């Protein structure tokens, strides 16, 4: 996290409401009276009783910004008009760092590691300014063994003061490789309404993508990643072939933003190991990759039969893995019976679902599931509402948007050869079928 002009005042870490006790506190600036924290839990309990819980609460001119993790409340206090997004990003980063250190962040792990916790709080923030928040870098000089803490202080890793704070110097690998995963999640709402369109219609859809790296490179290499970005092709006058328009693009701090804004080049010195390089969104009409149709028949107020048809509407050479169709059933259903043309189905009564699982679903194929349930009181159906059918799946070696990694250049002063590997995955996000009959 980069340093911002927005600062915090005291930072607090609380017990659960059962103890009503402050566990850890760190007063970074002294602008807020430490006694103000006594008002936090009463305010929170009052809001919970009224059903109006809010992530930001105020007492006088003091504001409490808080999150809950396991049995702990993490609270930042301020008496200024602070950047709330930065505050919450920092609090979640604290949770991430503590979890890396203690495996489980809870009351006992804090009690057992007071010294390390205070050391971390002093490095995570300085006088209200977020500082080193990368757990890999922190672990180089703050360890859980108390006897090593004093020795570690004598030599601070260069990554703390280095311009490349996310990567250590002197990294060496026998085999230099970069693994690139382009993962796209499809969010889709399909409405099946015979009164409007017998074949159903897509009400909303978009694609959320991420580019993840696993970097195993020696030294301090510079990487340049090229995508079939429409804006790049327009800048260079080579608007040929399939291109994509990415929106809401977010980058890891290692990416040189000025370079991207000027010529759309994604240039960076990568973190070592696994990291998320970028995320993006593509707002486009998406054809349903797995088309779902369902028919529900009720008989004499005694049973209900459900027919679900699933069709793969993606390329025949592709295969969807671990397809799961989750069909809601009435809460008083019993005596389930299933028949499927492939895969297997089961009744999950605690979730009021019939779950149809297909391990391997080739493109262009069509499968059928029939389910029958005893139903003593069909009249309750109207009262329960109409939950959607949801679908989960994963299709490797395929992206629905058509995004492609055109090249990955690896530049390092020693001139070693490195191998980049690219993998594409399309998976379901919020993928729903709703029916209004």
DAKABEL-V231069 format. One record per residue. RES is the residue in three letters. PHI is phi in whole degrees, -180 to 180 (NA if undefined). Layout:
RES & PHI
RES & PHI
This chain:
UNK & NA
UNK & -78
UNK & -68
UNK & -123
UNK & -74
UNK & -82
UNK & -119
UNK & -106
UNK & -102
UNK & -64
UNK & -118
UNK & -128
UNK & -132
UNK & -112
UNK & -73
UNK & -70
UNK & -59
UNK & -66
UNK & -95
UNK & 52
UNK & -140
UNK & -75
UNK & -95
UNK & -136
UNK & -139
UNK & -141
UNK & -95
UNK & -81
UNK & -125
UNK & 79
UNK & -79
UNK & -120
UNK & -61
UNK & -63
UNK & -72
UNK & -63
UNK & -63
UNK & -63
UNK & -88
UNK & -66
UNK & -64
UNK & -58
UNK & -64
UNK & -65
UNK & -66
UNK & -64
UNK & -66
UNK & -65
UNK & -65
UNK & -89
UNK & 69
UNK & -126
UNK & -62
UNK & -129
UNK & -71
UNK & -126
UNK & -128
UNK & -131
UNK & -135
UNK & 66
UNK & -100
UNK & -103
UNK & -111
UNK & -109
UNK & -112
UNK & -139
UNK & -137
UNK & -118
UNK & -137
UNK & 47
UNK & -104
UNK & -124
UNK & -108
UNK & -107
UNK & -129
UNK & -109
UNK & -115
UNK & -154
UNK & -116
UNK & -121
UNK & -84
UNK & -80
UNK & -78
UNK & -63
UNK & -62
UNK & -66
UNK & -61
UNK & -70
UNK & -60
UNK & -67
UNK & -62
UNK & -69
UNK & -68
UNK & -60
UNK & -60
UNK & -63
UNK & -66
UNK & -62
UNK & -66
UNK & -63
UNK & -79
UNK & -111
UNK & 68
UNK & -121
UNK & -93
UNK & -153
UNK & -56
UNK & -66
UNK & -67
UNK & -70
UNK & -61
UNK & -81
UNK & -137
UNK & -56
UNK & -63
UNK & -65
UNK & -60
UNK & -66
UNK & -60
UNK & -65
UNK & -62
UNK & -71
UNK & -88
UNK & -67
UNK & -145
UNK & -132
UNK & 51
UNK & 89
UNK & -104
UNK & -58
UNK & -123
UNK & -80
UNK & -122
UNK & -90
UNK & -64
UNK & -65
UNK & -71
UNK & -61
UNK & -70
UNK & -73
UNK & -134
UNK & -122
UNK & -113
UNK & -81
UNK & -85
UNK & -57
UNK & -67
UNK & -92
UNK & -63
UNK & -67
UNK & -66
UNK & -63
UNK & -67
UNK & -72
UNK & -139
UNK & -86
UNK & -57
UNK & -64
UNK & -64
UNK & -73
UNK & -103
UNK & -74
UNK & -65
UNK & -102
UNK & -74
UNK & -92
UNK & -141
UNK & -84
UNK & -87
UNK & 80
UNK & -73
UNK & -135
UNK & -132
UNK & -70
UNK & -125
UNK & -93
UNK & -144
UNK & -132
UNK & -108
UNK & -114
UNK & -111
UNK & -103
UNK & -117
UNK & -118
UNK & -109
UNK & -98
UNK & -103
UNK & -147
UNK & -120
UNK & -109
UNK & -107
UNK & -105
UNK & -139
UNK & -58
UNK & -70
UNK & -103
UNK & -151
UNK & -62
UNK & -96
UNK & 82
UNK & -148
UNK & -84
UNK & -86
UNK & -157
UNK & -163
UNK & -161
UNK & -124
UNK & -114
UNK & -120
UNK & -137
UNK & -115
UNK & -110
UNK & -120
UNK & -125
UNK & -102
UNK & -129
UNK & -126
UNK & -82
UNK & 73
UNK & -126
UNK & -78
UNK & -108
UNK & -113
UNK & -130
UNK & -110
UNK & -115
UNK & -116
UNK & -82
UNK & -83
UNK & -61
UNK & -64
UNK & -66
UNK & -65
UNK & -68
UNK & -65
UNK & -93
UNK & 72
UNK & -119
UNK & -78
UNK & -123
UNK & 76
UNK & -83
UNK & -126
UNK & -128
UNK & -107
UNK & -94
UNK & -121
UNK & 50
UNK & -74
UNK & -127
UNK & -118
UNK & -65
UNK & -61
UNK & -73
UNK & -76
UNK & -80
UNK & -65
UNK & -62
UNK & -67
UNK & -65
UNK & -67
UNK & -83
UNK & -137
UNK & 63
UNK & -85
UNK & -95
UNK & -115
UNK & -166
UNK & -99
UNK & -79
UNK & -65
UNK & -79
UNK & 85
UNK & -87
UNK & -161
UNK & -102
UNK & -74
UNK & -160
UNK & -136
UNK & -157
UNK & -133
UNK & -123
UNK & -91
UNK & -149
UNK & -76
UNK & -109
UNK & -73
UNK & -56
UNK & -73
UNK & -122
UNK & -85
UNK & -121
UNK & -124
UNK & -138
UNK & -131
UNK & -117
UNK & -123
UNK & -113
UNK & -127
UNK & 50
UNK & 54
UNK & -125
UNK & -154
UNK & -134
UNK & -118
UNK & -122
UNK & -118
UNK & -125
UNK & -114
UNK & -121
UNK & -130
UNK & -81
UNK & -107
UNK & -123
UNK & -57
UNK & -63
UNK & -78
UNK & -97
UNK & -135
UNK & -86
UNK & -104
UNK & 51
UNK & -73
UNK & -135
UNK & -105
UNK & -107
UNK & -108
UNK & -70
UNK & -129
UNK & -58
UNK & -66
UNK & -101
UNK & -69
UNK & -150
UNK & 50
UNK & -72
UNK & -136
UNK & -129
UNK & -144
UNK & -129
UNK & -80
UNK & -160
UNK & 71
UNK & -143
UNK & -125
UNK & -146
UNK & -98
UNK & -115
UNK & -64
UNK & -68
UNK & -114
UNK & 54
UNK & -134
UNK & -105
UNK & -113
UNK & -106
UNK & -114
UNK & -124
UNK & -67
UNK & -136
UNK & -124
UNK & -68
UNK & -63
UNK & 84
UNK & -84
UNK & -134
UNK & -130
UNK & -134
UNK & -129
UNK & -120
UNK & -132
UNK & -130
UNK & -133
UNK & -72
UNK & -145
UNK & -67
UNK & -142
UNK & -64
UNK & -58
UNK & -68
UNK & -59
UNK & -67
UNK & -71
UNK & -80
UNK & 81
UNK & -128
UNK & -63
UNK & -80
UNK & -80
UNK & -118
UNK & -130
UNK & -118
UNK & -165
UNK & -146
UNK & -119
UNK & -78
UNK & 60
UNK & -160
UNK & -129
UNK & -71
UNK & -79
UNK & 86
UNK & -65
UNK & -139
UNK & -86
UNK & -79
UNK & -162
UNK & -137
UNK & -97
UNK & -120
UNK & -117
UNK & -142
UNK & -60
UNK & -77
UNK & 76
UNK & -68
UNK & -90
UNK & -133
UNK & -108
UNK & -94
UNK & -120
UNK & -121
UNK & -133
UNK & -113
UNK & -140
UNK & -113
UNK & -139
UNK & -77
UNK & -106
UNK & -92
UNK & -112
UNK & -129
UNK & -120
UNK & -115
UNK & -125
UNK & -111
UNK & -132
